[in-house]
Amino acid sequence: MVHGFLLSNEQAGHLLEGEYNPRCIPPWDLSDPKDRKDFVRKIAEARKLTPLNPLGWLLNDDDYAPIQNLVSGKDVMKLVENSEKKAWQESQKLQAEAMAKWGTND
């Protein structure tokens, strides 16, 4: 990623954290400072490797279409709204379950 797409360590880290890590089994626990340090180290180590292809070779590869053209801002806002609504509904459900189990603190 850092060589093929000419990404900074920060950009690569952001993509790996958001797209790759959730699919790892088990995912890295990036709230753990030790795991985060190792995660960042792996990106830095990748940068030290000598690429087999010229720098930026994936930038014009047809298999990697720019995603900004695939999703509109309106679609993103819908996703955010739905996510927030789902989180609120889940919190209400958990609150109701807690009330049923333990009652109130009044």
N, C-alpha and C positions, 0 to 999 in steps of 0.2 A: 504494500500500500504506500509506504513512504517513498519508494523509488518509482513504482509503476504509475502512481497518480500524482507524484510530486507533493505529497501531503506533509505538513509539519507534524512533529510528534504530537502536538496538542490535537490537531485535526484527526490524525489516525486514532488517537486515544478516545476521542469523542465518538467516532464511528464504531470502534471496537466495543466500547462500553455499551452503546445503545443498540447496536445491531448484532454483534457477534456474541457478546457475553451472555445475553439471555438464552441463547441456544446451547451454551456449554452445559455439560452434565458432569459434575455440578457447576453452576455458574460461579465465577469468582465473587467472593464477598468483598466488594470494594469499599465497604464501610470499615473493614479491618485494615489498619494502616500497613500491616505486613503484606497482605494480599495486594493492596493498591501499589505499594512500592515495587513488588515483583511484576505486576501488570505493566507499570511504567517502564521498568527495566527491560522487559521483553521488547517493547517498542524501540527503545534506545539501541538495544542489541541488533534489531533488524536493520536499523539505519547504518550500522557499522559494516554490514555484509556488502560484498561487491555484487551488484545486480548482474544477471546474465544477459539482460537486454538493455538498450539505451534508456537513460532516465526519461520518464514520462511516457513510456511505450503504451500504457493502457489508456491514455487520455483520448486517443482517437479510435479506440477499439469499439466496433459496432455492438459488441455484447454488453457494453456499459453505457446505456442511454442516460442522458441527464434526467434526473428524477424531477427537477423543478418544472418540467414540461408535462409531467404526468398527473400532477395534483394541483388543483387551484387553491387559492387562499380561502375561498368560500368552503371548500371541502375540508381544509385543515381546521377552520373554525368549527365546523360541524363535529369533527372528531374530538376537538377539545371540549366542546359543550357536552357531547355524549359521555365523554370520559368523566367530566366533573359531575354530571348527573348520576352516573353509575356509582362513583365514589360516594356521593351524598346518600344515595339509596342504600349502599352497603353499610355506611356508618349508622343510618337509621335502623337498619336490620340488627346490627350488632348491639346498638343501644337497647332496642326492644328485647333482645335475647338476654342481655345483662339484667335488665329490669325484671324480667320474668324469673330469672334464676336467683338474683340477690335482693330484689326489691329496691326501695329508694333509700337514700341516706338521710331523709328528713327526720 
